[in-house]
């Protein structure tokens, strides 16, 4: 007790500071909202308000996005009666920072030259062996992110399903974990768990010849195990087909990640070939799988989400420097850059975990990395659900959008309340309490004084919650672009994903 007393005081400090913000700021802004005619509650919190700001900022960036046209050329080549695709490499001075060609005349001229040339000469061929380690077992945030992408499940729904698999069905370990690593002491249980999984589900039989129960992947690392370890299946396995459909889907993902730890690395040869065609640079990339490895562990469970699949990898023919390849055809693609995508619940969970990327101060950035962002694995789902329940966020399919009240609140609250960097500053002070360098009383007194100043500063302000923000609540609905004066409207071009 003596050794952990300061840790107890640190936890008390966090709780009391959260209460001070929530109680004072929520009452203040609810009253300010009522003065403007808004009759709902406007709650403010240390975690939920920075989270809400993430969605508001994303919606505004979507609404303010101005599409830019760019051009690309796909070239169909052939060698030794085997066809493959190459891409035109535009000169750097004609491209933006993501390598997209912005010069239409240059692209059209290149397409004409390549089509007339008929042949492309190989300048360089390089092949490298790539070895991919298996992905770690799930922590809760990663599970929520993937279930949102693959199945459209909300963060709270995924947590509820995982909790049922843990408590009711006894099929997985504790789900509210922020860690994907496993303790070495559990490695000895692997043969029994793998055997139980195979007995319970005959579809795993093809894996039996490849599984290596004694294999120790990077997941087994005591130094990286926190209060809890990764979410894995238990030896109390049963036939997944008896589970409800959503439970089966989530369980299959968790099981696949665990089995992947006992399969070899996924290995493939990546070949990159450079060509010259009528003075224009082309590049073709090929992939030849050498060892499927861990991808054998239920590949459908580890595959990309529907609608997000990468184009199938091509296998290049045997190419050597100086060879000529025949140009079979080409496609000049007339494209537009695309705005950022709206947040899904899974995307927002990921953004909360990686919020350090949005902070400029290197010390605060490091502190947020050490504390795994804002919120915890156990609370992020309830934070998002609370924002939905209180009318700050709405869902359109999988996509989240901020409501007019959200825009008004984020514009009105002091920047420090909505800034994730404030959480990092608090964590530094709480670390001092934990180390005995600051008393609990001093920490709470500082928070109280700070809160008093904020209330005094904001109490005289006026909030306006008006209709125009509604347009920003559904920013992905494109408005027709007006043609510039004296210029004809550009024809609609096929859209592609924004690279990077």
C-alpha positions, 0 to 999 in steps of 0.5 A, spaced: 500 500 500 505 504 501 508 503 494 502 504 490 499 510 495 502 515 490 499 511 484 492 512 488 493 519 488 494 520 481 488 516 479 484 520 484 487 527 481 485 524 474 478 523 476 477 529 480 480 533 474 475 530 469 469 531 474 471 539 474 471 540 467 465 535 465 461 539 471 462 546 470 463 546 462 457 542 461 453 546 465 456 553 462 455 551 455 448 548 456 446 555 459 449 558 453 446 554 448 439 555 451 440 563 451 441 562 443 434 557 443 438 550 443 434 546 448 438 540 448 444 539 453 451 540 451 456 536 455 463 537 455 469 533 457 476 532 457 476 526 452 469 527 448 470 534 446 477 533 443 474 526 440 468 531 437 473 536 434 476 530 430 470 529 426 468 536 426 475 538 423 474 532 418 467 534 416 470 541 414 476 539 410 471 535 406 466 541 405 472 545 403 476 540 399 477 543 392 478 537 387 484 538 382 484 534 375 490 529 374 492 524 368 495 517 368 497 512 363 496 505 364 500 501 358 499 494 356 506 490 355 507 483 352 513 479 352 514 472 351 506 471 350 505 474 357 501 480 358 502 485 364 501 492 365 506 498 366 505 505 368 507 512 365 512 516 370 511 523 369 517 528 370 517 531 377 516 538 374 509 536 372 507 532 378 504 534 385 508 532 391 504 525 391 507 524 384 500 525 380 501 529 373 497 535 373 499 537 365 494 535 361 498 537 354 504 533 357 500 527 358 496 527 352 503 527 348 506 522 352 500 517 350 501 519 343 508 518 343 507 511 347 502 509 342 506 510 336 512 507 338 509 500 339 515 498 343 518 499 350 525 497 352 527 494 359 532 499 362 533 495 369 530 489 373 530 489 380 527 483 384 527 483 392 525 477 397 520 480 402 518 477 408 512 479 412 511 477 419 504 475 422 500 481 425 499 481 432 493 478 436 488 483 437 487 489 442 480 492 443 482 498 438 484 494 433 479 489 433 474 495 433 477 498 427 477 492 423 470 490 425 468 497 423 471 496 416 469 489 414 462 488 417 460 495 419 459 494 426 459 500 431 465 500 436 460 499 442 457 493 438 464 490 437 465 491 444 459 488 446 460 482 442 467 481 444 464 481 452 459 476 450 464 471 447 468 472 453 463 472 459 458 467 456 461 463 451 468 463 454 471 462 447 476 468 448 480 472 453 479 478 456 477 483 451 478 490 454 485 490 452 490 495 450 496 490 448 497 485 442 503 482 445 502 475 449 506 473 455 512 467 454 508 463 460 502 462 455 506 459 450 506 452 453 498 452 452 499 453 445 499 446 443 492 445 447 489 451 444 490 449 437 488 442 438 482 444 441 480 449 435 482 444 430 477 439 434 471 444 434 472 446 427 473 441 421 474 447 416 481 448 420 484 441 417 488 444 411 492 448 416 494 442 420 500 440 416 503 447 416 501 449 423 508 449 428 505 450 435 512 451 438 514 457 433 515 463 437 513 469 433 514 476 435 507 477 439 511 473 445 514 478 448 514 479 456 517 486 455 511 489 451 505 486 455 501 491 459 496 490 464 493 485 459 495 481 453 492 480 446 485 477 445 486 470 443 481 464 443 481 459 449 482 452 449 474 451 451 473 452 443 466 450 440 464 450 433 463 457 431 457 455 426 453 455 433 454 462 434 450 468 432 452 470 425 456 477 428 459 473 434 462 468 429 465 473 424 468 477 430 470 470 433 473 468 426 478 474 426 480 473 433 482 466 432 485 467 425 490 472 428 492 467 433 493 461 429 497 466 424 502 466 430 504 459 428 505 459 421 511 461 417 512 468 415 509 470 408 514 471 403 514 473 396 519 476 390 517 483 388 520 485 381 520 492 379 522 493 372 524 500 368 522 501 361 524 507 356 518 508 351 519 513 345 523 517 351 518 516 356 519 512 363 514 506 364 515 502 370 512 495 372 511 492 378 510 484 379 509 480 385 510 472 386 508 469 392 514 464 394 511 462 401 503 463 403 505 462 410 501 466 415 496 468 410 493 460 410 490 462 417 483 463 414 485 468 408 478 470 408 478 473 415 484 476 414 483 479 407 481 487 406 474 489 407 469 489 401 470 495 397 477 496 399 481 490 396 487 492 392 488 490 385 490 483 384 498 483 384 501 481 377 506 476 375 512 479 370 515 475 365 522 473 365 525 480 363 532 482 362 536 489 361 536 491 353 530 487 351 524 490 348 517 489 350 511 490 345 506 495 346 499 492 346 495 498 348 494 504 353 489 508 357 490 515 358 486 516 365 482 523 366 482 523 374 480 528 379 483 528 386 478 526 392 477 529 399 478 525 405 473 520 407 468 521 413 470 518 419 467 511 421 467 508 428 473 504 426 477 510 423 475 514 429 478 509 434 484 509 430 485 516 430 484 517 438 489 512 439 494 515 434 492 523 436 499 524 437 500 525 430 496 532 430 500 535 436 506 539 434 510 540 441 515 534 441 514 533 448 506 533 448 507 528 442 511 523 446 507 523 452 500 522 448 504 516 444 506 513 451 499 514 454 496 511 447 492 517 445 486 520 448 481 515 452 482 508 453 481 501 450 475 500 455 472 507 454 473 509 447 467 506 444 462 509 450 465 516 448 463 515 441 456 512 443 455 518 448 456 523 442 451 519 438 446 519 443 447 526 445 446 528 438 453 531 437 454 525 431 449 522 427 451 516 422 449 515 415 451 508 413 458 507 416 460 514 416 460 519 422 458 526 421 458 532 426 451 535 427 450 543 427 450 543 435 457 539 434 460 545 430 457 550 434 460 547 441 467 546 438 467 553 435 465 556 442 469 552 447 476 554 449 481 551 445 485 548 450 478 544 452 478 541 445 486 540 444 488 533 445 495 536 447 491 538 454 491 531 455 498 530 455 499 536 459 495 533 464 498 526 464 505 530 465 502 533 472 499 526 474 506 523 473 509 528 478 503 526 483 505 519 482 512 520 483 511 524 489 513 531 486 506 534 486 501 533 492 494 531 490 491 537 493 496 542 489 494 538 483 486 539 484 488 546 486 491 548 480 485 545 476 480 548 480 484 555 479 484 554 471 477 552 471 475 558 474 478 562 469 475 559 463 468 559 466 469 567 468 472 568 460 466 564 457 460 566 461 459 572 458 460 569 451 454 568 446 453 562 442 449 561 436 447 554 433 444 555 426 442 552 420 448 553 415 452 548 419 447 542 417 450 542 410 457 541 414 454 535 417 453 531 411 459 534 407 460 528 403 454 530 398 458 533 393 455 540 390 456 542 383 462 546 381 461 552 378 465 554 372 469 560 372 467 566 368 468 565 361 470 558 361 466 552 359 464 547 365 469 541 365 466 534 363 466 529 369 472 525 370 472 518 373 474 519 380 479 515 384 482 514 391 486 520 393 493 517 394 497 517 400 
